[in-house]
Amino acid sequence: MTVRLFPQFGLLSSQKNVTARWSPRILAAGCLCLIFALLYALPTRAGEVEVKHGTILRGDIVPILGLTDALASRLEYGDTEVAIPKRKLEGYPIIMVDDGVVRYFVSRRELQRLNNDQDLSRYETFELPQRVTGRGQMLKVVGNYEDVTDFDEFGRRKVTLRTSKGLMPLLQGVTEITPHYLKITGLKQQWNLGMRTTSVKEEILDAMLKKNIDPLEPNDRLAIARFYIQAGLYLPAGKEFDYIEENFPEYKEKIAGFVTELRTLHGQQLLNELEQRRKAGQHQLAQTAIAKFPTNNVDQSILRQIREVESDYAKRSERIEKALFRLGELEAEIEEVKNKSRLQACRREVMSQLNFESIDRLGSFLNLESDDSLSPREKLALAYSGWIVGAANVVTDLDTALNLWTARAHVLEYLRNEDEQLDGNMIETLSKLEGVSTAVVKQMIPLLPPILDAPIRNTETAFPIQVTDPGAELPVSYTVLLPLEYNPHHTYPMIVALPTAGAKPEMELHWWGKYKNGPGQSQRRGYIVIAPDYLQEGRDRYTDNATAHYAVIQSIRDARKRFNVDSDRVFLAGHGTGADAAFDIGMSHPGLFAGVIPIAGKSSAFNLHYWQNASNLAWYIVGGELDRDTLEHNSLLVNRMMRNGHDVIYAEYKGRGYEHYYEEIHRLFDWMELHQRVKYPKEIDAKILRPLDNRYYWVRTDDFPRHIMQGPEYVGNGRIRTRPVTLGVSIKLGNVIYVKSGGKSYSLWLNPELVDFDKRLEVHVDNKTRFNDFLRPDMKAMLDDFRDRGDRQKLFDARLDF
């Protein structure tokens, strides 16, 4: 019996953050039996909480009044562990979950489930002896790391910090290793911190473990095997079982059941990664992985699922071949000369672009291509109309189907047109096409090719793009990193990543998408990442300025016109200075994003006025305990958000300073998978302090009072004295809209999700009736808004201006 856990089948990085949410399949009954069988008489963990959006956090659970409550308790008790006494959960608005490395803070109102069972789970733990000498001054602030060596086999390393007094070399030692984290202490300074176990190289981790056991003791080797299983590191676990079998043959039968279940766990992990490839549109990699997937000693349920995936690919390949063949056959049966050339052009495009992502457009055609009750013209109409407006919106009249192709050409010409004087004539031409209405154009837009050219050279590397909007107020550029196997027919989520001052955009893109010169998480998981040049040249910090906002917004709009971006899953993120900007831009323009991820950043004075503007926006804030006064600085803002039930996770790394926190990368992607932009709300209550913050979801207001146009007035401690104006908009029963604001002009973009187009609409602005009539879909308003924003997921049928 040899374990051998399929190392050749590599998809995502094996360094999983296993304390994040597990796949339901992994938590099947058989796997649970293994876990509980392997984990006995070991240290306990406290519990777990599940947030409403689905994230699960595990660790010590402590209710607190606020983030400053947690800070004060740490100072009082002088301990980097959880120092707050256990309390009853009732009456405390914030829950802190300490997993050994990170303190996670969440709103109690956002909890779906809380389990405070002390016997929730048990883990293998290894203690490493360290010689601590001196124990000089306690580190209160930790800045940039200049250099960090790898741990040696004794669990020691040297960290060199950059300080105001120059470089400071420090020695650290690992005192405890668990499957989830390492406890680390300063050997000459008082500095206690934690680190994810999976952030340590496997060979270094193995060396530390082996140095602290008796390698000739089989129970010690079995403990290491259990440790690796608990850490989700199945390949080294398999190697340990191989060693035990070879050197301690009397243990062969004892470990046989463990090995079988280990193969199941690893096989399920590989299957999950394969499904992630498919979800990301990486079908070539997925098919290659299927061909390499091991079939020996693998659970039958996993093999059955692999065969289902393989069968689905085979069926899709067959449907592609059938579509291409049948389109040619049916075209040959059409006798009208006038349509021959048009049909040939349609077939050429379909042939060149038909793939696993686009084949579903021909679904209605393929379902009915053998139906004898339909003529060849009708069948071709199903195919070519489906290609333009989707399989759910097909027509059976060939002339109408061909009109859709003509209409698409006119729509693209309109969207790419830079001469506004021609707009009216182009809309009139579109409206006169038989079978083409505003509703049909709305069906067409999600399937349009890119409005602007996408200068794709090599998806493996980042490349710059200059925004070409003819109406641009300032030159704007950004750098983009595409996912593996980028396909314009696949819709991708996007991360807008803001680098810290002085850092090149490529550094930020590589944090999200590259790993040791290979593909990283964004490329593997199918995310587009863009890094706008948001800071003016020479600036070393972010200030609340219009230029940065403009650059980010224009970059997003340009990217949506060049690439197939899922506008409902755009996430704003940043490190350091970029995180400062993310706080401000996210709260000022919440309708653009599904979530915001500030890492090692500080909120601004604007946020104390704007935090309610972002009540529908999800936040994942990451910082370090010793990073300046970050927690104390952000606490007032985050306390308000959490006490009001906003979707916020605040992750504070214990004993850590100003860092990039790559250890959080898996959790961040898992969190993003659970979020998308909310439906545009019918109730808007926003505060406005700057003219640039004038559009919220489907409402825009302009012409503000003088004190807003002049900009905010600052007082001591960076506070803002200027009084904000309020934008209040609500859609009430009876198809009535009420608008009240400090501005003097308004624009409303409307669609059937917001109001009923079949009923009379009333609009009251500042207590005056400004509209009382039936809304009519307006093709020009829809196309103008789409040309401006490039948002395929939020389309509007009409616009009203007052």
Secondary structure, DSSP 8 states (H G I E B T S, - for coil): ------TT---S-S---TTS---TTTTSHHHHHHHHHH--S--B--EEEEETTS-EEEEEEEEES-HHHHHHHHHHHT-SS--S----STT-SEEEEE-SSEEEEEEGGGEEEEE--TTS-B---EE---------SB------EEEE----TTSEEEEEEEETTEEEEEEEEEEEE-SSEEEEEESSSB-EEEEEGGGS-HHHHHHHHHHTS-TT-HHHHHHHHHHHHHTT-HHHHHHHHHHHHHH-GGGHHHHHHHHHHHHHHHHHHHHHHHHHHHHTT-HHHHHHHHHH---TT--HHHHHHHHHHHHHHHHHHHHHHHHHHHHHHHHHT---HHHHHHHHHHHHHHHHH-STTTGGGGHHHHHHTT-TTS-HHHHHHHHHHHHHH-GGG--S-HHHHHHHHHHHHHHHHHHH---GGGHHHHHHHHHTSTT--HHHHHHHGGG---SS----S-TTS-EEEE---TT-SS--EEEEE--TT--TTS-EEEEEEE--TT--HHHHHHHHHEETTEE-HHHHHT-EEEEE--S-TT--S--S-HHHHHHHHHHHHHHHHHS-EEEEEEEEEEETHHHHHHHHHHHH-GGG-SEEEEES----TTHHHHGGGGTTSEEEEEEETTSTTHHHHHHHHHHHHHHTT--EEEEEETT--S---GGGHHHHHHHHHT-------SEEEEEE-STT--EETTEEEE---HHHHT---B-GGG-B-S--EEEEEEEETTTEEEEEESSSEEEEEE-TTTS-TTS-EEEEETTEEEEEE-----HHHHHHHHHHH--SSS--SEEEE-
